């Protein structure tokens, strides 16, 4: 389960940067949630990975 949290964290981190790039390409005219929502899931997954709560 710890390995799954790390893999999901990496995937969500990539999605965060892709979403941020999408918002920047569109000059901020699209919703910033494209970057924020995966960023929140990134913090959750990496938090679970670091704390070892998911064994």
Jmol script that loads the backbone (N, CA, C; Angstrom):
load data "model"
ATOM      1  N   UNK A   1       0.827  -1.194   0.000  1.00  0.00           N
ATOM      2  CA  UNK A   1       0.000   0.000   0.000  1.00  0.00           C
ATOM      3  C   UNK A   1       0.871   1.258   0.000  1.00  0.00           C
ATOM      4  N   UNK A   2       2.028   1.194   0.669  1.00  0.00           N
ATOM      5  CA  UNK A   2       2.919   2.344   0.710  1.00  0.00           C
ATOM      6  C   UNK A   2       3.468   2.645  -0.684  1.00  0.00           C
ATOM      7  N   UNK A   3       3.762   1.612  -1.429  1.00  0.00           N
ATOM      8  CA  UNK A   3       4.262   1.785  -2.793  1.00  0.00           C
ATOM      9  C   UNK A   3       3.181   2.395  -3.689  1.00  0.00           C
ATOM     10  N   UNK A   4       1.931   2.005  -3.482  1.00  0.00           N
ATOM     11  CA  UNK A   4       0.820   2.561  -4.262  1.00  0.00           C
ATOM     12  C   UNK A   4       0.652   4.047  -3.969  1.00  0.00           C
ATOM     13  N   UNK A   5       0.828   4.448  -2.716  1.00  0.00           N
ATOM     14  CA  UNK A   5       0.729   5.867  -2.360  1.00  0.00           C
ATOM     15  C   UNK A   5       1.831   6.665  -3.045  1.00  0.00           C
ATOM     16  N   UNK A   6       3.022   6.115  -3.135  1.00  0.00           N
ATOM     17  CA  UNK A   6       4.122   6.799  -3.815  1.00  0.00           C
ATOM     18  C   UNK A   6       3.835   6.937  -5.305  1.00  0.00           C
ATOM     19  N   UNK A   7       3.371   5.885  -5.929  1.00  0.00           N
ATOM     20  CA  UNK A   7       3.078   5.921  -7.367  1.00  0.00           C
ATOM     21  C   UNK A   7       1.956   6.911  -7.661  1.00  0.00           C
ATOM     22  N   UNK A   8       0.888   6.877  -6.862  1.00  0.00           N
ATOM     23  CA  UNK A   8      -0.211   7.825  -7.062  1.00  0.00           C
ATOM     24  C   UNK A   8       0.247   9.258  -6.827  1.00  0.00           C
ATOM     25  N   UNK A   9       1.114   9.453  -5.845  1.00  0.00           N
ATOM     26  CA  UNK A   9       1.647  10.787  -5.587  1.00  0.00           C
ATOM     27  C   UNK A   9       2.422  11.332  -6.773  1.00  0.00           C
ATOM     28  N   UNK A  10       3.211  10.490  -7.396  1.00  0.00           N
ATOM     29  CA  UNK A  10       3.979  10.903  -8.571  1.00  0.00           C
ATOM     30  C   UNK A  10       3.050  11.217  -9.740  1.00  0.00           C
ATOM     31  N   UNK A  11       2.034  10.388  -9.930  1.00  0.00           N
ATOM     32  CA  UNK A  11       1.072  10.635 -11.018  1.00  0.00           C
ATOM     33  C   UNK A  11       0.349  11.954 -10.800  1.00  0.00           C
ATOM     34  N   UNK A  12      -0.119  12.192  -9.573  1.00  0.00           N
ATOM     35  CA  UNK A  12      -0.822  13.444  -9.293  1.00  0.00           C
ATOM     36  C   UNK A  12       0.110  14.647  -9.379  1.00  0.00           C
ATOM     37  N   UNK A  13       1.388  14.462  -9.055  1.00  0.00           N
ATOM     38  CA  UNK A  13       2.351  15.555  -9.196  1.00  0.00           C
ATOM     39  C   UNK A  13       2.515  15.954 -10.664  1.00  0.00           C
ATOM     40  N   UNK A  14       2.592  14.958 -11.531  1.00  0.00           N
ATOM     41  CA  UNK A  14       2.674  15.227 -12.966  1.00  0.00           C
ATOM     42  C   UNK A  14       1.411  15.934 -13.443  1.00  0.00           C
ATOM     43  N   UNK A  15       0.242  15.471 -12.991  1.00  0.00           N
ATOM     44  CA  UNK A  15      -1.018  16.113 -13.378  1.00  0.00           C
ATOM     45  C   UNK A  15      -1.100  17.544 -12.869  1.00  0.00           C
ATOM     46  N   UNK A  16      -0.506  17.816 -11.711  1.00  0.00           N
ATOM     47  CA  UNK A  16      -0.489  19.178 -11.177  1.00  0.00           C
ATOM     48  C   UNK A  16       0.287  20.108 -12.101  1.00  0.00           C
ATOM     49  N   UNK A  17       1.463  19.666 -12.543  1.00  0.00           N
ATOM     50  CA  UNK A  17       2.259  20.501 -13.439  1.00  0.00           C
ATOM     51  C   UNK A  17       1.604  20.652 -14.811  1.00  0.00           C
ATOM     52  N   UNK A  18       0.969  19.599 -15.302  1.00  0.00           N
ATOM     53  CA  UNK A  18       0.260  19.688 -16.578  1.00  0.00           C
ATOM     54  C   UNK A  18      -0.905  20.669 -16.454  1.00  0.00           C
ATOM     55  N   UNK A  19      -1.648  20.574 -15.353  1.00  0.00           N
ATOM     56  CA  UNK A  19      -2.754  21.503 -15.134  1.00  0.00           C
ATOM     57  C   UNK A  19      -2.284  22.937 -14.986  1.00  0.00           C
ATOM     58  N   UNK A  20      -1.178  23.136 -14.293  1.00  0.00           N
ATOM     59  CA  UNK A  20      -0.617  24.475 -14.157  1.00  0.00           C
ATOM     60  C   UNK A  20      -0.178  25.041 -15.497  1.00  0.00           C
ATOM     61  N   UNK A  21       0.432  24.202 -16.318  1.00  0.00           N
ATOM     62  CA  UNK A  21       0.820  24.623 -17.661  1.00  0.00           C
ATOM     63  C   UNK A  21      -0.385  24.972 -18.511  1.00  0.00           C
ATOM     64  N   UNK A  22      -1.453  24.199 -18.374  1.00  0.00           N
ATOM     65  CA  UNK A  22      -2.687  24.469 -19.119  1.00  0.00           C
ATOM     66  C   UNK A  22      -3.277  25.820 -18.728  1.00  0.00           C
ATOM     67  N   UNK A  23      -3.266  26.113 -17.435  1.00  0.00           N
ATOM     68  CA  UNK A  23      -3.780  27.400 -16.965  1.00  0.00           C
ATOM     69  C   UNK A  23      -2.902  28.535 -17.489  1.00  0.00           C
ATOM     70  N   UNK A  24      -1.579  28.361 -17.470  1.00  0.00           N
ATOM     71  CA  UNK A  24      -0.686  29.412 -17.959  1.00  0.00           C
ATOM     72  C   UNK A  24      -0.798  29.614 -19.462  1.00  0.00           C
ATOM     73  N   UNK A  25      -0.943  28.530 -20.207  1.00  0.00           N
ATOM     74  CA  UNK A  25      -1.078  28.638 -21.658  1.00  0.00           C
ATOM     75  C   UNK A  25      -2.333  29.424 -22.029  1.00  0.00           C
ATOM     76  N   UNK A  26      -3.390  29.242 -21.240  1.00  0.00           N
ATOM     77  CA  UNK A  26      -4.651  29.938 -21.504  1.00  0.00           C
ATOM     78  C   UNK A  26      -4.739  31.281 -20.788  1.00  0.00           C
ATOM     79  N   UNK A  27      -3.614  31.797 -20.339  1.00  0.00           N
ATOM     80  CA  UNK A  27      -3.509  33.128 -19.727  1.00  0.00           C
ATOM     81  C   UNK A  27      -4.437  33.295 -18.520  1.00  0.00           C
ATOM     82  N   UNK A  28      -4.656  32.227 -17.771  1.00  0.00           N
ATOM     83  CA  UNK A  28      -5.458  32.302 -16.558  1.00  0.00           C
ATOM     84  C   UNK A  28      -6.946  32.400 -16.794  1.00  0.00           C
ATOM     85  N   UNK A  29      -7.392  32.194 -18.026  1.00  0.00           N
ATOM     86  CA  UNK A  29      -8.816  32.306 -18.338  1.00  0.00           C
ATOM     87  C   UNK A  29      -9.593  31.041 -17.983  1.00  0.00           C
ATOM     88  N   UNK A  30      -8.899  29.953 -17.714  1.00  0.00           N
ATOM     89  CA  UNK A  30      -9.567  28.710 -17.307  1.00  0.00           C
ATOM     90  C   UNK A  30      -9.454  28.558 -15.798  1.00  0.00           C
ATOM     91  N   UNK A  31     -10.195  27.632 -15.280  1.00  0.00           N
ATOM     92  CA  UNK A  31     -10.267  27.409 -13.845  1.00  0.00           C
ATOM     93  C   UNK A  31      -8.925  26.906 -13.294  1.00  0.00           C
ATOM     94  N   UNK A  32      -8.463  27.503 -12.211  1.00  0.00           N
ATOM     95  CA  UNK A  32      -7.209  27.080 -11.584  1.00  0.00           C
ATOM     96  C   UNK A  32      -7.333  25.714 -10.915  1.00  0.00           C
ATOM     97  N   UNK A  33      -8.530  25.195 -10.809  1.00  0.00           N
ATOM     98  CA  UNK A  33      -8.746  23.878 -10.233  1.00  0.00           C
ATOM     99  C   UNK A  33      -8.058  22.766 -10.998  1.00  0.00           C
ATOM    100  N   UNK A  34      -7.726  23.030 -12.267  1.00  0.00           N
ATOM    101  CA  UNK A  34      -6.996  22.037 -13.048  1.00  0.00           C
ATOM    102  C   UNK A  34      -5.636  21.743 -12.423  1.00  0.00           C
ATOM    103  N   UNK A  35      -5.085  22.665 -11.670  1.00  0.00           N
ATOM    104  CA  UNK A  35      -3.802  22.461 -11.011  1.00  0.00           C
ATOM    105  C   UNK A  35      -3.966  22.212  -9.518  1.00  0.00           C
ATOM    106  N   UNK A  36      -4.974  22.814  -8.911  1.00  0.00           N
ATOM    107  CA  UNK A  36      -5.119  22.748  -7.454  1.00  0.00           C
ATOM    108  C   UNK A  36      -5.607  21.382  -6.985  1.00  0.00           C
ATOM    109  N   UNK A  37      -6.597  20.820  -7.672  1.00  0.00           N
ATOM    110  CA  UNK A  37      -7.169  19.542  -7.226  1.00  0.00           C
ATOM    111  C   UNK A  37      -6.142  18.411  -7.252  1.00  0.00           C
ATOM    112  N   UNK A  38      -5.396  18.223  -8.343  1.00  0.00           N
ATOM    113  CA  UNK A  38      -4.365  17.182  -8.275  1.00  0.00           C
ATOM    114  C   UNK A  38      -3.265  17.506  -7.268  1.00  0.00           C
ATOM    115  N   UNK A  39      -3.020  18.806  -7.033  1.00  0.00           N
ATOM    116  CA  UNK A  39      -2.016  19.192  -6.046  1.00  0.00           C
ATOM    117  C   UNK A  39      -2.405  18.768  -4.640  1.00  0.00           C
ATOM    118  N   UNK A  40      -3.685  18.875  -4.333  1.00  0.00           N
ATOM    119  CA  UNK A  40      -4.172  18.433  -3.020  1.00  0.00           C
ATOM    120  C   UNK A  40      -4.000  16.927  -2.876  1.00  0.00           C
ATOM    121  N   UNK A  41      -4.351  16.185  -3.927  1.00  0.00           N
ATOM    122  CA  UNK A  41      -4.186  14.728  -3.873  1.00  0.00           C
ATOM    123  C   UNK A  41      -2.713  14.336  -3.799  1.00  0.00           C
ATOM    124  N   UNK A  42      -1.847  15.134  -4.402  1.00  0.00           N
ATOM    125  CA  UNK A  42      -0.405  14.885  -4.301  1.00  0.00           C
ATOM    126  C   UNK A  42       0.051  14.988  -2.857  1.00  0.00           C
ATOM    127  N   UNK A  43      -0.382  16.045  -2.170  1.00  0.00           N
ATOM    128  CA  UNK A  43       0.006  16.218  -0.767  1.00  0.00           C
ATOM    129  C   UNK A  43      -0.550  15.094   0.107  1.00  0.00           C
ATOM    130  N   UNK A  44      -1.756  14.656  -0.173  1.00  0.00           N
ATOM    131  CA  UNK A  44      -2.347  13.563   0.606  1.00  0.00           C
ATOM    132  C   UNK A  44      -1.550  12.277   0.403  1.00  0.00           C
ATOM    133  N   UNK A  45      -1.262  11.938  -0.846  1.00  0.00           N
ATOM    134  CA  UNK A  45      -0.540  10.687  -1.136  1.00  0.00           C
ATOM    135  C   UNK A  45       0.870  10.697  -0.570  1.00  0.00           C
ATOM    136  N   UNK A  46       1.598  11.817  -0.749  1.00  0.00           N
ATOM    137  CA  UNK A  46       2.947  11.877  -0.205  1.00  0.00           C
ATOM    138  C   UNK A  46       2.934  11.909   1.322  1.00  0.00           C
ATOM    139  N   UNK A  47       1.903  12.505   1.907  1.00  0.00           N
ATOM    140  CA  UNK A  47       1.770  12.490   3.363  1.00  0.00           C
ATOM    141  C   UNK A  47       1.569  11.084   3.887  1.00  0.00           C
ATOM    142  N   UNK A  48       0.719  10.318   3.213  1.00  0.00           N
ATOM    143  CA  UNK A  48       0.511   8.920   3.603  1.00  0.00           C
ATOM    144  C   UNK A  48       1.797   8.116   3.437  1.00  0.00           C
ATOM    145  N   UNK A  49       2.512   8.396   2.367  1.00  0.00           N
ATOM    146  CA  UNK A  49       3.762   7.664   2.120  1.00  0.00           C
ATOM    147  C   UNK A  49       4.807   7.960   3.199  1.00  0.00           C
ATOM    148  N   UNK A  50       4.948   9.234   3.558  1.00  0.00           N
ATOM    149  CA  UNK A  50       5.976   9.604   4.530  1.00  0.00           C
ATOM    150  C   UNK A  50       5.644   9.149   5.946  1.00  0.00           C
ATOM    151  N   UNK A  51       4.364   9.209   6.314  1.00  0.00           N
ATOM    152  CA  UNK A  51       3.973   8.825   7.662  1.00  0.00           C
ATOM    153  C   UNK A  51       3.888   7.327   7.856  1.00  0.00           C
ATOM    154  N   UNK A  52       3.814   6.585   6.780  1.00  0.00           N
ATOM    155  CA  UNK A  52       3.726   5.138   6.888  1.00  0.00           C
ATOM    156  C   UNK A  52       2.396   4.667   7.418  1.00  0.00           C
ATOM    157  N   UNK A  53       1.346   5.486   7.273  1.00  0.00           N
ATOM    158  CA  UNK A  53       0.027   5.108   7.787  1.00  0.00           C
ATOM    159  C   UNK A  53      -0.633   4.035   6.932  1.00  0.00           C
ATOM    160  N   UNK A  54      -0.140   3.842   5.743  1.00  0.00           N
ATOM    161  CA  UNK A  54      -0.761   2.859   4.833  1.00  0.00           C
ATOM    162  C   UNK A  54       0.167   1.672   4.644  1.00  0.00           C
ATOM    163  N   UNK A  55       0.147   0.752   5.547  1.00  0.00           N
ATOM    164  CA  UNK A  55       1.019  -0.428   5.434  1.00  0.00           C
ATOM    165  C   UNK A  55       0.342  -1.571   4.765  1.00  0.00           C
TER     166      UNK A  55
END
end "model"
wireframe off; spacefill off
backbone 0.3
color backbone group
